[in-house]
Each structure stands twice: as C-alpha cells, then as structure tokens.
C-alpha cells in the first residue's frame, strides 16, 4: 500500500503540513498506478482538498477523476451512499457528514479496492 500526499513542493514542512491537514489518500499501486487520482469538494467554484472542514451549503459537490475506470463508492459516516462506474465521479453533498470515496478495480473478474481517499468533514449549518 502507498500513501500519497498532496503537496505544493517536496519539503519536510510540506510533508508534515499535508499529513496534519489530511491531504492524502492511500492506493494499492501494485494493482494499477494511481498517479492522476483526484477528489475534491467543490462549492461556488472553489476547490477544497481532502481533510477540509466546511459548513454544509446547497450546491456542494464531490468531483473525482481516476487514471482508470473503476467502481466509485461514496461513503458517508461509514455507510455506503452511492456507487458509480467510470473514470470520473460526481456526487451532490446533500447533508452534513464525513465523506470519503473508494475506487475499486475489477481484476480477472474479482473486485479489489484500489484507492481510498481521506475524508471531507461537512458540518451542520
């Protein structure tokens, strides 16, 4: 398993900042290279990275992209909320909760978890 950090530069401080902020995901890169994976919470044209905490508002969306098509699973507070197939993913955030995604790949007819995002924290209004 590999931990991927979202950092503007490769420095010790950037590593610690990404870890503290939760700007990370894990991937089983032996299944497939996860380079290019992206998931963000979007609101009013502003992008918020994994680990972000925001008050819920109408119009929030989770928007994701993966280097390969797979099965996207949207998890809210530990429970499956939605599934979608494809290389890209979009879901409305309709209420507060802890949101994260998983991307699964079909390998020789068997589903394997490939990518697990860190959560987004959506609080009450």
MMTF fields as JSON, N, C-alpha, C and O atoms, coordinates in Angstrom:
{
  "mmtfVersion": "1.0.0",
  "mmtfProducer": "UNKNOWN",
  "numBonds": 499,
  "numAtoms": 500,
  "numGroups": 125,
  "numChains": 1,
  "numModels": 1,
  "chainsPerModel": [1],
  "groupsPerChain": [125],
  "chainIdList": ["A"],
  "bondAtomList": [4, 2, 8, 6, 12, 10, 16, 14, 20, 18, 24, 22, 28, 26, 32, 30, 36, 34, 40, 38, 44, 42, 48, 46, 52, 50, 56, 54, 60, 58, 64, 62, 68, 66, 72, 70, 76, 74, 80, 78, 84, 82, 88, 86, 92, 90, 96, 94, 100, 98, 104, 102, 108, 106, 112, 110, 116, 114, 120, 118, 124, 122, 128, 126, 132, 130, 136, 134, 140, 138, 144, 142, 148, 146, 152, 150, 156, 154, 160, 158, 164, 162, 168, 166, 172, 170, 176, 174, 180, 178, 184, 182, 188, 186, 192, 190, 196, 194, 200, 198, 204, 202, 208, 206, 212, 210, 216, 214, 220, 218, 224, 222, 228, 226, 232, 230, 236, 234, 240, 238, 244, 242, 248, 246, 252, 250, 256, 254, 260, 258, 264, 262, 268, 266, 272, 270, 276, 274, 280, 278, 284, 282, 288, 286, 292, 290, 296, 294, 300, 298, 304, 302, 308, 306, 312, 310, 316, 314, 320, 318, 324, 322, 328, 326, 332, 330, 336, 334, 340, 338, 344, 342, 348, 346, 352, 350, 356, 354, 360, 358, 364, 362, 368, 366, 372, 370, 376, 374, 380, 378, 384, 382, 388, 386, 392, 390, 396, 394, 400, 398, 404, 402, 408, 406, 412, 410, 416, 414, 420, 418, 424, 422, 428, 426, 432, 430, 436, 434, 440, 438, 444, 442, 448, 446, 452, 450, 456, 454, 460, 458, 464, 462, 468, 466, 472, 470, 476, 474, 480, 478, 484, 482, 488, 486, 492, 490, 496, 494],
  "bondOrderList": [1, 1, 1, 1, 1, 1, 1, 1, 1, 1, 1, 1, 1, 1, 1, 1, 1, 1, 1, 1, 1, 1, 1, 1, 1, 1, 1, 1, 1, 1, 1, 1, 1, 1, 1, 1, 1, 1, 1, 1, 1, 1, 1, 1, 1, 1, 1, 1, 1, 1, 1, 1, 1, 1, 1, 1, 1, 1, 1, 1, 1, 1, 1, 1, 1, 1, 1, 1, 1, 1, 1, 1, 1, 1, 1, 1, 1, 1, 1, 1, 1, 1, 1, 1, 1, 1, 1, 1, 1, 1, 1, 1, 1, 1, 1, 1, 1, 1, 1, 1, 1, 1, 1, 1, 1, 1, 1, 1, 1, 1, 1, 1, 1, 1, 1, 1, 1, 1, 1, 1, 1, 1, 1, 1],
  "groupList": [{"groupName": "UNK", "atomNameList": ["N", "CA", "C", "O"], "elementList": ["N", "C", "C", "O"], "formalChargeList": [0, 0, 0, 0], "bondAtomList": [1, 0, 2, 1, 3, 2], "bondOrderList": [1, 1, 2], "singleLetterCode": "X", "chemCompType": "L-PEPTIDE LINKING"}],
  "groupTypeList": [0, 0, 0, 0, 0, 0, 0, 0, 0, 0, 0, 0, 0, 0, 0, 0, 0, 0, 0, 0, 0, 0, 0, 0, 0, 0, 0, 0, 0, 0, 0, 0, 0, 0, 0, 0, 0, 0, 0, 0, 0, 0, 0, 0, 0, 0, 0, 0, 0, 0, 0, 0, 0, 0, 0, 0, 0, 0, 0, 0, 0, 0, 0, 0, 0, 0, 0, 0, 0, 0, 0, 0, 0, 0, 0, 0, 0, 0, 0, 0, 0, 0, 0, 0, 0, 0, 0, 0, 0, 0, 0, 0, 0, 0, 0, 0, 0, 0, 0, 0, 0, 0, 0, 0, 0, 0, 0, 0, 0, 0, 0, 0, 0, 0, 0, 0, 0, 0, 0, 0, 0, 0, 0, 0, 0],
  "groupIdList": [1, 2, 3, 4, 5, 6, 7, 8, 9, 10, 11, 12, 13, 14, 15, 16, 17, 18, 19, 20, 21, 22, 23, 24, 25, 26, 27, 28, 29, 30, 31, 32, 33, 34, 35, 36, 37, 38, 39, 40, 41, 42, 43, 44, 45, 46, 47, 48, 49, 50, 51, 52, 53, 54, 55, 56, 57, 58, 59, 60, 61, 62, 63, 64, 65, 66, 67, 68, 69, 70, 71, 72, 73, 74, 75, 76, 77, 78, 79, 80, 81, 82, 83, 84, 85, 86, 87, 88, 89, 90, 91, 92, 93, 94, 95, 96, 97, 98, 99, 100, 101, 102, 103, 104, 105, 106, 107, 108, 109, 110, 111, 112, 113, 114, 115, 116, 117, 118, 119, 120, 121, 122, 123, 124, 125],
  "secStructList": [7, 3, 3, 3, 3, 7, 7, 1, 1, 7, 1, 2, 2, 2, 2, 2, 2, 2, 2, 2, 2, 6, 7, 3, 3, 3, 3, 7, 6, 6, 6, 1, 7, 7, 6, 6, 7, 3, 3, 3, 3, 3, 3, 6, 6, 3, 3, 3, 7, 6, 6, 7, 3, 3, 3, 7, 7, 6, 6, 7, 3, 3, 3, 3, 3, 3, 3, 3, 3, 3, 3, 3, 3, 3, 3, 3, 6, 6, 3, 3, 3, 3, 3, 3, 3, 3, 3, 3, 3, 3, 3, 3, 7, 7, 1, 7, 3, 3, 3, 3, 3, 3, 3, 3, 3, 3, 3, 6, 6, 3, 3, 3, 3, 3, 3, 3, 3, 7, 7, 3, 3, 3, 3, 7, 7],
  "xCoordList": [0.85, 0.0, 0.899, 1.95, 0.475, 1.242, 0.389, -0.801, 1.0, 0.346, 0.783, 1.976, -0.199, 0.076, -0.327, -1.443, 0.569, 0.32, 0.143, 0.828, -0.781, -0.986, -0.182, -0.525, 0.9, 1.834, 2.23, 2.362, 2.42, 2.861, 4.341, 4.772, 5.119, 6.554, 7.03, 6.365, 8.165, 8.705, 9.706, 10.915, 9.158, 9.983, 9.465, 8.334, 10.297, 9.898, 8.653, 7.718, 8.637, 7.494, 6.223, 5.141, 6.336, 5.166, 4.601, 3.386, 5.485, 5.036, 4.23, 3.118, 4.783, 4.083, 2.79, 1.788, 2.795, 1.588, 0.488, -0.669, 0.836, -0.148, -0.705, -1.907, 0.159, -0.3, -1.228, -2.274, -0.842, -1.682, -3.039, -4.054, -3.062, -4.297, -5.146, -6.297, -4.602, -5.356, -5.408, -6.287, -4.47, -4.427, -3.664, -2.519, -4.331, -3.666, -4.693, -5.871, -4.214, -5.012, -4.073, -2.861, -4.636, -3.833, -4.289, -5.452, -3.337, -3.641, -2.822, -1.687, -3.423, -2.728, -2.161, -2.747, -1.014, -0.421, 0.086, 0.423, 0.153, 0.521, -0.616, -0.381, -1.858, -2.974, -2.886, -3.042, -2.633, -2.506, -1.954, -2.178, -1.237, -0.66, -1.786, -2.622, -1.811, -2.866, -2.515, -3.267, -1.385, -0.999, -2.119, -2.583, -2.541, -3.627, -4.942, -5.903, -5.004, -6.227, -6.448, -5.509, -7.704, -8.047, -9.482, -10.366, -9.7, -11.053, -11.068, -10.141, -12.108, -12.213, -13.676, -14.566, -13.902, -15.23, -15.293, -14.431, -16.299, -16.424, -17.663, -18.731, -17.494, -18.591, -18.351, -17.304, -19.314, -19.231, -17.954, -17.35, -17.542, -16.36, -15.041, -13.98, -15.089, -13.872, -13.633, -14.557, -12.394, -11.982, -11.45, -10.64, -11.916, -11.46, -10.887, -11.535, -9.683, -8.964, -9.431, -10.127, -9.028, -9.291, -8.794, -7.785, -9.525, -9.176, -9.858, -9.84, -10.466, -11.134, -12.363, -13.033, -12.643, -13.861, -14.645, -14.136, -15.895, -16.751, -18.152, -18.596, -18.843, -20.254, -21.06, -20.795, -22.043, -22.852, -23.601, -24.138, -23.621, -24.413, -24.941, -24.326, -26.072, -26.652, -25.641, -24.964, -25.542, -24.65, -23.297, -22.487, -23.027, -21.754, -21.721, -22.718, -20.546, -20.356, -18.988, -18.021, -18.922, -17.643, -17.372, -18.22, -16.198, -15.828, -14.493, -13.516, -14.462, -13.251, -12.867, -13.679, -11.604, -11.037, -10.017, -9.242, -10.026, -9.05, -8.359, -8.926, -7.147, -6.434, -7.048, -6.804, -7.845, -8.537, -9.996, -10.325, -10.858, -12.258, -12.357, -11.641, -13.246, -13.468, -14.833, -15.649, -15.074, -16.309, -16.028, -15.227, -16.684, -16.552, -17.597, -18.761, -17.189, -18.109, -18.014, -16.942, -19.147, -19.217, -19.645, -20.698, -18.815, -19.054, -19.324, -18.535, -20.449, -20.776, -20.94, -21.765, -20.156, -20.218, -20.112, -20.784, -19.259, -19.01, -20.009, -19.872, -21.019, -22.04, -22.035, -21.874, -22.214, -22.257, -23.466, -24.596, -23.219, -24.288, -24.609, -25.76, -23.58, -23.788, -22.643, -21.545, -22.915, -21.898, -22.052, -23.162, -20.932, -20.952, -19.759, -18.717, -19.913, -18.839, -18.219, -18.909, -16.918, -16.281, -14.944, -14.445, -14.384, -13.1, -13.3, -12.404, -14.474, -14.774, -15.985, -16.747, -16.142, -17.183, -17.659, -16.856, -18.973, -19.564, -20.736, -21.547, -20.823, -21.939, -22.285, -21.402, -23.571, -24.026, -23.825, -24.03, -23.427, -23.319, -24.585, -24.715, -25.515, -26.852, -27.092, -28.137, -26.108, -26.278, -24.922, -23.973, -24.829, -23.563, -23.121, -23.934, -21.825, -21.266, -19.8, -19.231, -19.196, -17.809, -17.868, -18.355, -17.378, -17.459, -16.076, -15.091, -16.021, -14.804, -15.212, -16.371, -14.255, -14.543, -13.562, -12.443, -14.025, -13.182, -13.331, -14.409, -12.25, -12.314, -11.879, -10.815, -12.7, -12.449, -12.183, -12.768, -11.296, -10.998, -11.417, -11.344, -11.854, -12.154, -10.89, -10.432, -10.335, -9.117, -9.45, -9.719, -9.428, -9.729, -11.058, -11.187, -12.052, -13.387, -13.606, -14.689, -12.597, -12.709, -12.57, -11.68, -13.437, -13.295, -12.212, -12.162, -11.351, -10.3, -10.353, -10.477, -10.257, -10.162, -8.814, -7.784, -8.829, -7.625, -7.21, -6.051, -8.154, -7.85, -8.841, -10.038, -8.323, -9.164, -8.778, -7.633, -9.74, -9.448, -9.55, -10.192, -8.911, -9.151, -10.501, -10.999, -11.097, -12.433, -12.435, -11.431, -13.632, -14.015, -14.999, -15.862, -14.877, -15.731, -16.736, -16.377, -17.992, -19.057, -19.91, -20.568, -19.89, -20.589, -21.975, -22.302, -22.79, -24.113, -24.003, -22.965, -25.089, -25.081, -25.215, -25.227],
  "yCoordList": [-1.171, 0.0, 1.238, 1.255, 2.265, 3.51, 4.666, 4.75, 5.545, 6.769, 7.898, 8.114, 8.62, 9.727, 11.032, 11.154, 11.996, 13.289, 14.359, 14.343, 15.289, 16.421, 17.596, 18.181, 17.931, 18.953, 19.875, 19.428, 21.154, 22.082, 21.931, 22.305, 21.378, 21.198, 20.038, 19.655, 19.494, 18.353, 18.844, 18.881, 19.222, 19.638, 18.939, 18.457, 18.893, 18.28, 18.978, 18.313, 20.303, 21.046, 20.773, 20.674, 20.65, 20.356, 18.971, 18.775, 18.014, 16.667, 16.733, 16.209, 17.368, 17.458, 18.248, 17.892, 19.308, 20.111, 19.276, 19.342, 18.494, 17.644, 16.588, 16.325, 15.987, 14.983, 15.59, 15.021, 16.75, 17.419, 17.803, 17.7, 18.246, 18.721, 17.585, 17.81, 16.379, 15.261, 15.236, 14.601, 15.925, 15.958, 14.734, 14.829, 13.577, 12.324, 11.278, 11.362, 10.298, 9.111, 7.921, 8.078, 6.731, 5.521, 4.765, 4.825, 4.048, 3.282, 2.004, 1.954, 0.995, -0.269, -0.191, -0.707, 0.462, 0.736, -0.516, -0.454, -1.641, -2.883, -3.332, -4.075, -2.88, -3.175, -2.33, -2.83, -1.04, -0.087, 1.211, 1.534, 1.944, 3.228, 4.228, 4.465, 4.808, 5.755, 7.204, 8.116, 7.424, 8.786, 9.418, 8.839, 10.587, 11.284, 11.213, 11.885, 10.399, 10.365, 11.73, 12.384, 12.146, 13.435, 13.376, 12.837, 13.923, 14.091, 15.415, 15.719, 16.192, 17.492, 17.794, 17.334, 18.566, 19.09, 20.465, 21.308, 20.696, 21.976, 22.709, 22.121, 24.0, 24.858, 26.254, 26.853, 26.763, 28.115, 28.319, 29.39, 27.298, 27.405, 27.301, 27.462, 27.031, 26.91, 25.431, 24.698, 25.015, 23.631, 23.47, 24.272, 22.423, 22.117, 20.705, 19.771, 20.545, 19.268, 18.344, 18.762, 17.077, 16.114, 16.687, 17.391, 16.37, 16.886, 18.2, 18.642, 18.833, 20.116, 19.949, 18.917, 20.994, 21.046, 22.272, 23.393, 22.05, 23.142, 22.968, 21.846, 24.073, 24.018, 23.678, 24.212, 22.79, 22.367, 23.544, 24.396, 23.564, 24.539, 23.862, 22.938, 24.326, 23.847, 24.035, 25.061, 23.058, 23.16, 22.499, 22.507, 21.921, 21.213, 19.959, 19.247, 19.699, 18.502, 17.904, 18.621, 16.586, 15.891, 15.546, 14.965, 15.903, 15.676, 14.945, 15.399, 13.806, 12.997, 12.534, 12.515, 12.16, 11.648, 10.577, 10.742, 9.481, 8.407, 8.096, 8.34, 7.563, 7.247, 6.078, 5.934, 5.243, 4.125, 4.121, 4.613, 3.574, 3.413, 2.358, 1.358, 2.599, 1.665, 1.895, 2.642, 1.256, 1.453, 2.427, 2.14, 3.573, 4.594, 4.315, 4.07, 4.351, 4.173, 5.404, 5.744, 6.064, 7.224, 6.739, 6.121, 7.029, 6.609, 7.859, 8.804, 7.858, 8.951, 8.354, 7.465, 8.842, 8.354, 6.828, 6.18, 6.268, 4.835, 3.99, 2.767, 4.605, 3.849, 4.204, 5.364, 3.184, 3.379, 4.232, 3.918, 5.317, 6.221, 6.097, 6.251, 5.815, 5.747, 4.986, 4.906, 4.429, 3.768, 4.254, 4.522, 4.367, 4.76, 4.132, 3.908, 3.852, 3.279, 4.369, 5.288, 4.266, 5.174, 5.687, 5.319, 6.547, 7.164, 8.448, 8.877, 9.067, 10.288, 10.05, 9.101, 10.935, 10.769, 12.136, 13.041, 12.282, 13.494, 13.09, 12.248, 13.685, 13.408, 14.671, 15.404, 14.914, 16.023, 15.673, 14.531, 16.657, 16.512, 17.146, 18.37, 16.311, 16.786, 17.054, 17.578, 16.687, 16.89, 16.754, 16.248, 17.203, 17.097, 15.646, 14.723, 15.466, 14.146, 14.093, 15.065, 12.938, 12.675, 11.897, 10.767, 12.497, 11.903, 11.471, 12.19, 10.28, 9.819, 8.934, 8.535, 8.632, 7.737, 6.578, 6.664, 5.5, 4.354, 4.121, 4.317, 3.704, 3.288, 1.832, 1.474, 1.002, -0.431, -0.777, -0.184, -1.741, -2.249, -3.707, -4.463, -4.083, -5.48, -6.092, -5.682, -7.066, -7.743, -9.222, -9.921, -9.68, -11.088, -11.523, -12.629, -10.619, -10.944, -10.771, -11.068, -10.296, -10.087, -8.603, -7.942, -8.061, -6.661, -6.504, -7.257, -5.509, -5.176, -3.685, -2.866, -3.341, -1.927, -1.423, -2.063, -0.28, 0.289, 1.573, 1.725, 2.496, 3.815, 4.111, 3.855, 4.657, 5.108, 6.547, 6.828, 7.447, 8.856, 9.129, 8.384, 10.198, 10.727, 11.439, 11.765, 11.682, 12.284, 13.8, 14.492, 14.265, 15.674, 15.777, 14.913, 16.813, 16.975, 18.085, 19.262, 17.7, 18.66, 18.774, 17.817, 19.949, 20.171, 20.752, 21.144, 20.8, 21.405, 22.896, 23.514, 23.457, 24.898, 25.748, 26.975],
  "zCoordList": [0.0, 0.0, 0.0, 0.641, -0.721, -0.809, -0.301, -0.603, 0.465, 0.913, -0.002, -0.213, -0.549, -1.466, -0.787, -0.283, -0.775, -0.148, -1.217, -2.239, -0.977, -1.879, -1.335, -0.308, -2.049, -1.567, -2.711, -3.85, -2.42, -3.465, -3.806, -4.897, -2.867, -3.085, -2.218, -1.256, -2.562, -1.824, -0.781, -1.013, 0.378, 1.51, 2.761, 2.796, 3.769, 5.039, 5.598, 6.044, 5.575, 6.108, 5.301, 5.88, 3.982, 3.145, 3.455, 3.44, 3.735, 4.107, 5.4, 5.467, 6.414, 7.695, 7.57, 8.19, 6.782, 6.581, 5.918, 6.333, 4.894, 4.212, 5.166, 5.167, 5.971, 6.937, 7.985, 8.298, 8.529, 9.532, 8.962, 9.65, 7.709, 7.08, 6.506, 6.131, 6.434, 5.88, 4.364, 3.781, 3.719, 2.249, 1.751, 1.31, 1.833, 1.484, 1.081, 1.43, 0.341, 0.047, 0.017, -0.129, 0.155, 0.033, -1.203, -1.6, -1.803, -3.013, -3.03, -2.555, -3.581, -3.816, -5.229, -6.182, -5.341, -6.65, -7.349, -8.532, -6.664, -7.34, -8.266, -9.22, -7.986, -8.893, -10.156, -11.27, -9.961, -11.07, -10.499, -9.332, -11.323, -10.921, -10.655, -11.527, -9.473, -9.099, -9.432, -9.089, -10.095, -10.475, -11.294, -12.277, -10.892, -11.569, -10.819, -11.195, -9.747, -8.941, -8.313, -7.859, -8.294, -7.702, -7.194, -7.861, -6.033, -5.495, -4.744, -3.993, -4.945, -4.28, -4.01, -4.725, -2.978, -2.695, -3.337, -3.089, -4.152, -4.841, -4.355, -4.184, -4.137, -3.7, -4.243, -3.999, -4.972, -5.543, -6.347, -6.293, -7.09, -7.935, -7.196, -7.8, -5.891, -5.087, -4.784, -4.431, -4.926, -4.707, -3.28, -2.816, -2.589, -1.234, -1.236, -1.71, -0.711, -0.729, 0.394, 1.319, 0.286, 1.354, 2.678, 2.73, 3.742, 5.055, 5.382, 6.53, 4.373, 4.596, 5.474, 5.449, 6.255, 7.057, 6.631, 6.669, 6.224, 5.761, 6.315, 6.56, 6.511, 6.88, 5.63, 4.553, 5.772, 4.635, 4.036, 4.744, 2.702, 1.949, 0.701, 0.169, 0.246, -1.009, -2.135, -2.2, -3.008, -4.164, -3.987, -4.914, -2.813, -2.619, -3.478, -3.601, -4.077, -4.893, -4.618, -4.362, -4.673, -4.705, -6.161, -6.84, -6.63, -8.028, -8.045, -7.449, -8.734, -8.762, -10.149, -11.074, -10.268, -11.517, -11.146, -10.203, -11.897, -11.682, -13.003, -14.067, -12.952, -14.191, -14.966, -16.163, -14.287, -14.933, -14.496, -13.416, -15.323, -14.937, -13.842, -13.855, -12.912, -11.82, -11.213, -11.753, -10.1, -9.347, -8.216, -7.326, -8.252, -7.217, -6.146, -6.46, -4.898, -3.779, -2.89, -2.389, -2.702, -1.819, -0.439, -0.282, 0.553, 1.933, 2.77, 2.759, 3.498, 4.422, 5.812, 6.021, 6.753, 8.14, 8.201, 9.003, 7.342, 7.362, 6.6, 6.567, 5.981, 5.263, 3.78, 3.402, 2.953, 1.511, 1.14, 1.514, 0.4, -0.022, -1.506, -1.915, -2.311, -3.76, -4.395, -3.844, -5.562, -6.381, -7.808, -8.266, -8.509, -9.916, -10.612, -9.996, -11.879, -12.69, -13.55, -13.991, -13.789, -14.728, -14.253, -13.189, -15.073, -14.751, -13.961, -13.234, -14.101, -13.355, -12.461, -12.651, -11.483, -10.47, -10.015, -9.79, -9.882, -9.326, -8.442, -8.826, -7.267, -6.359, -5.588, -5.144, -5.436, -4.606, -3.139, -2.726, -2.368, -0.911, -0.349, -0.322, 0.097, 0.432, 1.916, 2.303, 2.741, 4.184, 4.868, 4.271, 6.113, 6.836, 7.021, 6.975, 7.228, 7.486, 7.112, 6.614, 7.361, 6.954, 5.643, 5.609, 4.575, 3.243, 2.768, 2.941, 2.165, 1.519, 0.354, 0.242, -0.509, -1.629, -1.639, -1.133, -2.233, -2.559, -4.056, -4.617, -4.7, -6.098, -6.148, -5.642, -6.756, -6.866, -8.319, -9.225, -8.538, -9.879, -9.983, -9.014, -11.169, -11.466, -12.058, -13.124, -11.366, -11.823, -11.983, -11.006, -13.211, -13.521, -12.911, -12.386, -12.995, -12.511, -11.025, -10.522, -10.312, -8.864, -8.541, -9.076, -7.672, -7.271, -6.203, -5.231, -6.406, -5.441, -5.148, -6.058, -3.856, -3.528, -4.025, -3.812, -4.685, -5.293, -4.583, -4.197, -4.412, -3.839, -2.722, -2.853, -1.615, -0.506, -0.178, 0.175, -0.299, -0.016, 1.48, 2.22, 1.903, 3.237, 3.205, 2.128, 4.367, 4.383, 4.212, 4.38, 3.866, 3.902, 5.064, 5.221, 5.869, 7.048, 6.768, 6.709, 6.598, 6.304, 7.561, 7.97, 8.162, 9.428, 9.172, 8.052, 10.237, 10.134, 9.877, 10.12, 9.385, 9.057, 10.292, 10.198]
}
